[in-house]
Amino acid sequence: MTIKKSLTWLLFLSLIISPFLFSATSVVNAAAIDSIPNTERHVKNYDNSYLSVTGYASSGVHDRSEYMGTSYYRKVKTERDFLQALLDAGNGDVKVIEVAKDLNLGWKALNLTEEETKKYRFIREYRDPTNGFTNPKLAASGVSQLDVNNVEGLTIFSKKGKTVRSAEINLQRSSNDIVIRNLNFDGMWQWDDTGRHKEVGWSFIKVNGANNVWIDHCQFSIASDGLIDTENGGSNITISWSEFGLAANEHPAKDSDIYQSIQYMEEKYTSNELDEDSVYYNMRHDGATKEQIMAYAAYHSKVHLTGSGDKDYVDYVSSSGTNYKDGNQRIRLTLAYNRYTNVGQRVPMIRQGTGHAYNLYLDNSTHQDVLDNVSAIYEHGRDQLSRALNARNGASIAADTSVFHDINEPIIGAEIQGLDTKNMDEQWAELFQNAYNRNLIVNSKVTNQYGTYTGSSWDNNGENLFTTGFTWHDKSTIGNWAWSSHIVGSENMEKMNPPSEPFTFEYKYEEQLPYAYNVIPLDRVVETVTKYAGADKINQGPKDWLKTEYSAKKKYGHGWKRN
């Protein structure tokens, strides 16, 4: 029996067992809610106040408009200008970097001299893919890793939404108060012919322990690993008004990574250089066209990994007594007003920390159309997941007033970690087995192959379209909400010498979300997020891009820009 037939049969059984489960007009139980407990939320239509920093980063990032016209303001037009500006920012001499031209930061494209390599020690060549390059454009430019070290207060922005290519930007723990706005990130993807996305770890941005980070009005295409990941205890992070992923397109631009890579694979196929181990060979051999595979390729598997690994259950204390605050329990992430197109999972996935999401618009419909209409791609393509929230190791993630279109599993995982240990080493599966994971979706809408549902994931005693990928135990979390948890006795534990007995958790049921937030009404989310999320959608001057607070009444720049 095929996967699709199995899903159809399961759906048929569920319709018999629970006749109201997949109906948009399901009767909900008394515990139904339309807001997240312990929060202050305001519902209003879009205005200029929505440009203000929101969420966890709102208390720790700062307005830098005062630096206009000073030596602390650096306008860069070349890659070397950009590197020099970052070097000077580490010395405290630059507080604003305006990107005025597209930048290709690929290692080979930079072609640094030996002297420059020593000078700009914070940038280095990224390792090549395990099985070599399939993207000639990336093979020529190379890929870099760029560290932002020892920076206290920096805004990097573009007035016109310029593009930064072929570099993974790592915001290190020695940096604080970092703002990145109105930039387009591209050039970090190639076709993986194994289909497993394991050949290389290219991401666009890693918040690698930095604190107080605001990423806003940016565009991220597709990459070989995460899009924006958070590791090593990064905290107070807000990602807002940004666009992630690509719509399926049989005719992408010829200079795009998808076209370049698929054209390369097509030449290998027509030259009989591929065998039956090749995903591309099997798709083409069984009837898919090159153009259909290009449409299928516009998919990103892993979006927001948050939490380095299970081992980071506590901060690291060195032998000298230095406390490196890198534990997952420190993670605080806000996702607000973002658009996600054709993504597979981790929106977000969080280990042990806290996530808050509102006014998200996830739409996998064009990728689903390819799977539904091209049997050879459905049969051989591994990119078929469509998931969102995934709280692990005692984490809490709540989503408010969001739209999930062709997302088959808005929540994935298990209420108790011991029921979801597939990807955990035995030691950590044992230690975290009793952790309660809290996922909650309120006042939202999901539409997928099973039907349409509007409401909360707690509706109908937790049985509804939001929870199709979630494993309940005793449903003890329904009606209870803890914004964070604490491992009892963790202050006396050592990361390098974990205990042998399973962790015991304390849950902070009375904790209030530390900020108020605004949401656009549910019936206007798709329209508004589509219009404003992404780079080069707002047309305003440099001084306004450096602000963090905006008046609802004042007009900034020229408002919305039509692309």
C-alpha positions in Angstrom: 0.0 0.0 0.0 1.4 3.4 -0.9 1.9 6.2 1.6 -0.9 8.2 0.0 -3.3 5.3 0.1 -2.4 4.6 3.7 -3.1 8.2 4.6 -6.5 8.0 2.8 -7.4 4.8 4.7 -6.4 6.4 8.1 -8.5 9.4 7.3 -11.5 7.2 6.4 -11.2 5.4 9.8 -10.8 8.7 11.7 -13.9 10.1 10.0 -15.9 7.0 11.3 -14.5 7.2 14.8 -14.6 11.0 15.3 -17.2 12.4 13.0 -16.6 16.0 14.1 -12.8 15.9 14.1 -12.1 17.3 10.7 -15.1 19.6 10.4 -14.8 23.4 10.4 -17.9 23.5 12.5 -16.8 21.0 15.2 -18.4 21.4 18.6 -15.6 22.3 21.1 -15.4 21.5 24.8 -15.7 24.0 27.6 -11.9 24.4 27.8 -11.8 26.1 24.4 -9.9 29.4 24.4 -9.0 32.1 21.9 -6.0 33.6 23.6 -2.8 32.3 25.2 -2.9 32.3 29.1 -0.8 34.8 31.0 -0.5 37.3 28.1 -1.5 40.8 27.2 -2.6 40.9 23.5 -4.2 43.7 21.5 -6.0 43.1 18.2 -5.8 45.9 15.7 -5.4 46.4 11.9 -2.0 47.1 10.4 -0.5 50.6 10.9 3.0 52.0 11.2 3.3 51.0 14.8 3.7 47.5 13.5 7.2 48.5 12.3 8.3 48.7 16.0 10.4 45.9 17.5 8.2 43.4 19.2 8.6 40.3 21.3 11.5 39.1 23.4 14.1 41.4 21.7 12.1 44.5 22.5 13.8 45.1 25.8 17.4 44.7 24.6 17.9 46.3 21.1 18.3 50.0 20.6 17.5 52.9 18.3 20.7 53.9 16.4 19.3 56.8 14.4 21.5 59.1 16.5 24.5 57.8 14.5 23.4 59.3 11.2 26.1 61.6 9.9 28.7 60.5 12.4 31.9 58.4 12.0 30.0 55.5 13.6 27.8 55.2 10.4 29.4 53.2 7.6 27.9 52.9 4.1 29.4 49.9 2.2 29.4 49.1 -1.5 32.0 46.4 -1.7 32.6 43.1 0.1 35.9 44.4 1.5 34.2 47.6 2.8 31.7 45.3 4.6 34.5 43.2 6.2 36.3 46.3 7.3 33.1 47.7 8.8 32.6 44.5 10.8 36.2 44.6 12.0 35.7 48.2 13.2 32.4 47.3 14.8 34.3 44.8 16.9 36.5 47.7 18.1 33.5 49.8 18.9 34.1 52.3 16.1 31.1 51.4 13.9 27.5 51.1 15.1 25.6 51.1 11.8 26.4 49.4 8.5 24.3 50.3 5.5 24.6 47.8 2.7 24.3 49.9 -0.5 25.2 47.2 -3.1 24.7 43.5 -3.5 27.5 41.5 -1.7 28.9 38.1 -2.7 30.7 36.9 0.4 31.6 33.5 -1.1 35.1 32.5 -0.1 36.4 32.1 -3.7 34.6 35.2 -4.9 36.3 37.2 -2.1 39.7 35.9 -3.1 41.4 37.4 -0.1 45.1 37.9 0.0 47.2 36.2 2.7 47.5 39.5 4.5 43.7 40.1 4.3 43.0 36.6 5.6 45.0 37.4 8.7 43.3 40.8 9.1 39.8 39.5 8.7 40.1 36.4 10.9 36.4 36.3 11.5 35.6 35.0 8.0 36.8 31.6 6.6 36.0 29.0 3.9 33.0 26.7 4.6 33.7 23.0 4.0 32.6 21.6 0.7 29.6 19.3 0.3 30.4 15.7 1.1 29.7 14.6 -2.5 30.9 17.7 -4.2 29.2 20.6 -5.8 26.1 20.3 -7.9 25.6 24.0 -8.2 28.2 25.5 -10.6 27.5 29.0 -9.4 28.4 28.1 -5.8 31.3 26.0 -7.0 32.7 29.1 -8.6 32.0 31.5 -5.7 32.5 29.2 -2.8 30.8 29.6 0.6 32.0 31.3 3.7 31.4 31.3 7.4 31.4 34.8 9.0 31.6 35.4 12.7 30.3 38.5 14.4 32.4 38.7 17.5 32.8 41.2 20.4 30.2 43.6 19.1 28.1 45.6 21.5 25.3 47.3 19.6 25.2 47.1 15.8 22.5 47.6 13.1 23.1 46.1 9.6 20.5 47.2 7.1 19.8 48.1 3.5 17.6 50.9 2.2 16.8 49.0 -1.0 16.8 45.4 0.2 20.2 44.4 -1.2 21.4 40.8 -1.4 24.0 39.1 0.7 25.1 35.9 -1.0 26.9 32.7 0.0 27.8 33.3 3.6 26.6 31.9 6.9 26.6 34.7 9.5 27.3 33.5 13.0 26.2 35.9 15.8 28.6 34.8 18.6 28.0 34.8 22.3 30.4 37.8 22.7 27.9 40.0 20.8 24.8 41.7 22.1 22.1 44.1 20.7 22.3 43.1 17.0 19.7 44.4 14.5 19.5 43.1 10.9 16.9 44.7 8.7 15.7 44.8 5.1 18.3 42.4 3.6 17.9 39.6 1.1 19.8 36.4 1.9 20.6 33.9 -1.0 23.2 31.6 -2.4 23.4 28.8 0.1 21.6 25.9 -1.7 22.3 23.1 -4.1 20.6 19.9 -5.1 21.4 17.0 -2.7 21.0 13.9 -4.9 20.7 11.7 -1.8 17.6 13.6 -0.8 18.6 13.6 2.8 19.9 17.2 3.3 22.9 15.9 5.1 25.8 16.7 2.7 26.6 20.1 4.1 25.4 22.4 6.9 25.0 25.7 5.2 22.6 28.1 6.9 22.0 31.8 6.5 22.2 33.0 10.1 23.1 31.2 13.3 22.4 33.0 16.5 25.4 31.3 18.1 24.9 32.5 21.7 24.3 36.2 21.0 21.7 37.9 23.0 19.1 40.6 22.1 18.8 40.0 18.4 16.2 41.5 16.0 16.0 40.2 12.5 13.3 42.2 10.6 11.9 42.7 7.1 14.4 40.2 5.6 14.1 37.6 2.9 15.5 34.1 3.0 15.3 31.8 0.0 16.4 28.2 0.6 19.5 26.8 2.1 21.1 23.4 2.6 20.4 23.3 6.4 18.6 25.7 8.6 17.4 29.2 7.6 17.9 30.9 11.0 19.1 28.6 13.8 19.7 29.4 17.4 22.4 27.6 19.4 24.5 27.9 22.5 22.0 29.7 24.7 21.1 32.6 22.4 18.3 34.6 24.1 15.9 37.4 23.6 15.5 36.9 19.8 12.8 38.3 17.6 12.4 37.5 13.9 9.6 39.6 12.4 8.1 40.6 9.1 10.4 38.3 7.2 9.8 35.9 4.3 11.2 32.4 4.2 11.2 29.9 1.3 10.1 30.0 -2.3 7.0 29.2 -4.3 7.2 26.2 -6.6 8.2 27.5 -10.1 8.9 25.4 -13.2 10.7 28.3 -14.8 13.0 30.0 -12.2 15.5 32.7 -13.2 18.5 31.2 -15.0 20.9 32.7 -12.5 19.1 31.2 -9.6 20.5 28.4 -7.5 17.7 26.1 -8.4 18.1 26.6 -12.2 21.9 26.3 -12.0 21.8 23.1 -9.9 19.0 21.3 -11.7 20.5 22.2 -15.1 23.7 20.6 -13.9 21.9 17.5 -12.8 20.0 17.4 -16.1 23.3 17.4 -18.1 24.6 14.5 -15.9 21.3 12.6 -16.6 21.4 13.1 -20.3 25.0 12.0 -20.4 24.2 8.8 -18.5 26.4 9.7 -15.6 23.7 9.0 -12.9 22.7 5.6 -11.6 19.8 4.2 -9.6 21.1 5.6 -6.3 20.4 9.1 -7.7 17.1 10.7 -6.7 17.3 12.9 -9.8 17.8 9.8 -12.1 14.8 8.0 -10.6 12.5 11.1 -10.9 13.5 11.6 -14.5 13.5 7.9 -15.4 10.0 7.5 -14.1 8.5 10.5 -16.0 9.2 13.8 -14.2 10.4 16.6 -16.4 13.3 18.9 -15.5 10.9 21.7 -15.0 8.8 19.8 -12.6 11.8 18.9 -10.6 12.8 22.6 -10.5 9.3 23.3 -9.0 9.8 20.5 -6.5 13.2 21.9 -5.5 11.7 25.1 -4.1 11.3 23.6 -0.7 13.2 24.1 2.5 13.2 21.2 5.0 14.5 22.7 8.4 13.7 26.3 9.2 14.4 27.3 12.9 16.4 24.8 14.9 16.5 26.3 18.4 18.7 24.6 20.9 22.1 23.1 20.1 21.5 19.6 21.4 20.1 17.6 24.3 23.4 17.9 26.1 23.0 21.7 26.6 20.5 21.2 29.4 22.6 23.6 31.6 25.2 26.3 31.2 28.8 25.3 30.9 31.2 26.2 33.8 34.9 25.9 32.9 37.5 24.5 35.2 38.5 28.1 36.0 35.0 28.8 37.2 33.9 30.9 34.1 30.2 30.5 33.5 29.4 30.3 29.8 25.7 31.0 29.5 24.9 28.5 26.7 22.2 26.3 28.2 19.0 25.7 26.2 16.9 26.8 29.2 17.9 30.4 28.4 16.3 30.4 24.9 13.6 33.0 24.4 12.4 33.3 20.7 9.6 35.4 19.2 8.4 34.8 15.6 6.0 37.5 14.5 4.3 38.4 11.2 6.5 36.1 9.1 5.6 34.3 5.9 6.8 30.7 5.3 6.4 29.2 1.8 7.0 25.4 1.1 8.8 24.6 4.4 9.0 21.2 6.0 9.5 21.5 9.7 10.9 23.4 12.7 8.7 26.5 12.8 10.1 26.5 15.3 11.6 23.4 17.0 12.8 24.4 20.5 14.7 22.3 23.1 13.9 23.3 26.7 13.5 27.0 26.0 10.5 29.2 25.2 8.9 30.2 21.9 6.1 32.7 21.1 4.7 33.0 17.6 1.9 35.3 16.2 0.5 36.3 12.9 2.4 33.6 11.0 1.4 32.6 7.5 2.6 29.2 6.4 1.6 28.0 2.9 2.9 24.7 1.4 0.3 24.6 -1.3 2.5 24.9 -4.4 4.8 22.2 -3.2 1.8 20.0 -2.4 0.5 20.5 -5.9 3.8 19.1 -7.3 3.5 16.0 -5.1 -0.1 15.5 -5.9 0.3 15.8 -9.7 3.7 14.3 -10.5 3.8 10.6 -9.4 7.5 10.2 -10.1 8.3 13.0 -7.7 5.9 11.8 -5.0 7.5 8.3 -5.3 11.1 9.3 -5.1 11.2 12.7 -3.4 11.9 12.8 0.3 10.6 16.4 0.8 7.1 15.6 1.9 6.9 16.9 5.5 4.7 19.8 6.4 5.1 20.5 10.1 5.4 23.5 12.4 5.6 23.7 16.2 7.8 21.2 17.9 8.5 21.7 21.7 11.1 19.3 23.1 12.8 18.6 26.5 10.3 20.6 28.5 10.0 23.6 26.1 6.9 25.7 25.6 5.8 27.1 22.2 2.6 29.1 21.7 1.2 30.4 18.4 -1.5 33.0 18.2 -3.7 34.1 15.3 -1.9 32.3 12.5 -2.8 30.6 9.3 -1.5 27.1 8.3 -2.3 26.2 4.6 -1.4 22.7 3.5 0.5 22.1 6.7 -0.5 18.6 7.6 1.0 18.6 11.1 0.8 22.1 12.7 2.1 20.5 15.9 4.5 17.6 16.0 6.1 15.6 18.8 4.7 14.4 22.1 3.2 15.7 25.3 5.8 13.7 27.3 9.4 13.5 25.8 9.6 9.8 26.7 7.0 9.2 23.9 9.3 10.8 21.3 12.9 9.6 21.6 13.5 8.6 18.0 16.4 11.0 17.4 17.8 11.1 20.9 20.8 9.3 22.2 19.9 6.7 24.9 21.4 8.8 27.7 19.4 11.9 27.0 16.2 9.9 26.2 16.5 8.5 29.7 17.2 11.9 31.4 14.4 13.8 29.6 11.8 11.0 29.6 9.5 12.8 32.1 9.7 16.2 30.6 6.3 17.7 29.6 6.4 19.6 26.3 3.9 22.4 25.8 2.6 23.3 22.4 -0.4 25.6 22.0 -2.1 27.2 19.0 -5.0 29.6 19.6 -7.4 31.7 17.4 -5.9 30.2 14.2 -6.9 28.4 11.0 -5.6 25.3 9.4 -6.5 24.0 5.9 -5.0 20.8 4.5 -5.9 17.4 2.9 -8.0 16.5 6.0 -10.2 19.6 5.9 -10.4 23.1 7.5 -10.5 24.0 11.2 -10.5 27.3 13.0 -9.9 27.5 16.7 -7.5 26.3 19.3 -5.4 23.1 19.6 -7.0 22.5 23.0 -10.5 22.3 21.4 -12.4 19.0 21.5 -10.2 17.7 24.3 -7.1 18.2 22.1 -8.4 16.2 19.1 -8.5 18.5 16.1 -6.6 19.4 12.9 -3.9 21.3 14.8 -2.8 18.1 16.7 -2.7 15.5 13.9 1.0 15.1 14.4 1.0 15.2 18.2 1.1 12.3 20.6 -0.9 12.7 23.8 -0.4 10.7 27.0 -3.0 11.9 29.6 -3.6 15.3 28.1 -2.6 16.8 31.4 -1.4 20.0 29.7 -4.8 20.9 28.4 -6.0 24.0 30.3 -2.6 24.5 32.0 0.1 26.7 30.6 3.7 27.3 31.8 5.8 29.7 29.8 9.0 28.0 31.0 10.3 25.1 33.0 13.2 24.4 35.3 15.2 21.2 35.9 15.2 20.8 39.7 18.7 21.0 41.0 20.2 22.1 37.6 22.2 24.9 39.4 24.4 22.1 40.9 24.7 20.0 37.7 27.6 20.0 35.3 27.2 19.7 31.5 30.2 17.4 31.1 29.0 15.2 34.0 25.2 14.7 33.7 23.3 12.8 36.4 22.1 9.2 36.0 18.6 9.6 37.2 15.8 11.2 35.0 15.4 14.9 35.4 12.6 16.3 37.5 10.9 19.5 36.2 9.2 22.5 37.8 6.8 24.3 35.6 6.2 28.1 36.0 2.4 28.2 35.7 2.0 31.7 37.1 4.7 33.3 34.9 3.5 36.1 32.7 4.8 36.8 29.2 7.1 39.8 29.8 5.7 42.0 26.9 2.4 43.0 25.4 1.9 42.4 21.7 -0.4 43.3 18.8 -2.1 40.9 16.4 -3.8 41.5 13.1 -7.3 40.0 13.0 -7.2 36.4 11.7 -9.2 37.2 8.5 -6.6 39.7 7.5 -3.4 37.8 8.3 -2.8 36.4 4.8 -3.4 39.7 3.0 -1.3 41.8 5.5 1.7 39.4 5.9 1.8 38.8 2.2 1.9 42.5 1.5 4.5 43.6 4.1 6.7 40.6 5.1 10.1 40.4 3.3 12.9 42.6 2.1 12.3 45.7 0.0 8.6 45.8 1.0 8.8 49.0 3.0 10.1 52.2 1.4 11.7 54.4 4.0 14.9 56.4 4.6 18.0 55.2 6.4 17.2 57.1 9.6 13.8 55.4 9.9 15.4 52.0 9.4 17.5 52.7 12.4 14.5 53.2 14.7 13.0 50.6 17.0 9.8 52.4 17.9 7.3 53.9 15.4 4.1 56.0 15.9 0.9 54.6 14.5 0.0 58.0 13.0 3.3 59.1 11.5 4.1 58.1 7.9 7.6 56.7 7.4 9.2 57.1 4.0 6.7 56.4 1.3 5.0 53.4 3.0 4.5 50.1 1.2 6.5 49.4 -1.9 5.1 47.3 -4.7 7.6 44.7 -6.1 
